[in-house]
Amino acid sequence: MAHFQIRDLSFSYPTSKNKKSLDEVSLSIEKGEYIVLCGKSGSGKTTLLRHLKTVLTPHGKRSGEVLFNGVPIAEVSQRDQSAKIGYVMQNPDDQIVTDKVWHELAFGLESLGCDQKTMRARVAEMACYFGIQDWFHRDVSNLSGGQKQLLNLASIMAMQPEVLILDEPTSQLDPVAASDFLNTVRKINTELGTTIIITEHRLEDIFPYADRAIIMDSGKVIADDTPRNIGKLLYEQCSDMFAAMPTPVRVFYGVNGEGACPLTVREGRNWLSDTFTEPLTICEIPSLPADDEVYDAALSLKELWFRYEKDSPDILRSVSAEIPKGSMYAIVGGNGAGKSTALKAICGICRPYRGKVKVFGKPIEKYKAKELFGGCLAMLPQDPKSLFVKKTVREDLEEMTKDSQKIAEIAAVCEIGHLLESHPYDLSGGEQQRSALAKVLLTEPRLLLLDEPTKGIDSFFKEKLADILCKLKAQGITIVMVSHDVEFCAKYADLVSMFFDGQILTTDTPRRFFGGNSFYTTAAGRMSRHLFQQAVTAEDVISLYQQNKEALQ
């Protein structure tokens, strides 16, 4: 018997008039399957997942049916749904309900009426399995976004569900933690037999291991096949979704490769080794090191120290950096290293107890609030919903300016023109991110701070976002970006810094930075490093492949 059967499911939100978020979706998900659900932001992925648990089903006009273990989902008791269907949301703050980590781990079990002995054993097991023991007694409010997401997964797995539904679970995790998280999800599937249904824009670590990939567009299922067949299908159809495929797939089709298409980094490495058996003529992309001195800094940080509570450990420990005007500067690093706190310190949300922040040569404390945030500095926070205070996206944008032409221009740039009359909370994670970016850009900042700007955004719009940021940079705007998206940083940043243990350790150009790392690097780098040096994007690998092929002819 199938775990879920979805029959002709259609749905539209109250504010979307005639537009269907789901359009006659029919699917069958068998027990123990690992399903990856792909599609652009706003294609209906999250809306579909929310129909698989009635407490999360959105309000709107609905037709069709969803069966769970052969029973209409509406007839399955809330207790059974809570115990058997685990759901990890896109935003971890939407799901956490208690104040302490250990309380959160025990909350679901307590709600199901578990006895204390069972509860203690399961909480201890999950804390050890997910590596939570070091922050077991901490306040949830002091956790990073990635730590909160790990906590959510651990809390749900403590209830031993039959089905685990994950909506963009790694959007706030650093690359190493994301890989560990997704490997854990795979182990849950293979060793426990738990059915996995996951939506994810970062496909490198899940696409090769999924049983099926389902592609959605405009509320419809447009493809449902094995991952290997899906890659070929999207390439032949010249689909926008091909840009979301894992790096080995994009490189293979980018050079018109012969034979079986590689899906994993290992397969990609073997394919390259089989292609080039002789010594290579061109094996490196030249790259100059970053300048040691910055003569015209848009932002200067000097020995910043900060802690959230008087007796707590320091989160920022002597943070120093000089960021050149008109550059795109990326900060990467592990979850909880202090990256987001550093951004908050720059814009005055967190006040360091030692050190100096200078914006365009002027100490930040000498700016008046209106002067600082009106045309000088703006920040896009990690949670875009914190910027929404009105009932429609248009009203939120009008809060920044009454100039309707300017609003229309920004809406067109961020591709949210069709969303202006929607409630911000009815949008997908990627649509919320784009709407929040539009609101921030209306302040016309000269220094733009971005905290995880690609979170929840599909690969297609990432290209658009990069175009927007490059245009802003061409206008002289300085961009400081905290991101876990190493592929985006490698392709578009001018400088990349590693944040570790509360401080900036090293800064270099993307090629030299990622090209020298073994784990904190791109899939293209891992796949080709045995042949090519400093090739850190799929485009780099394609270029070197083609040059060497021509040299061999």
Order of alpha helices (4+ residues) and beta strands (2+ residues): beta-beta-beta-alpha-beta-beta-alpha-beta-alpha-alpha-alpha-beta-alpha-beta-beta-beta-alpha-alpha-alpha-beta-beta-beta-alpha-beta-beta-alpha-beta-alpha-alpha-alpha-beta-alpha-beta-alpha-beta-beta-alpha-alpha-alpha
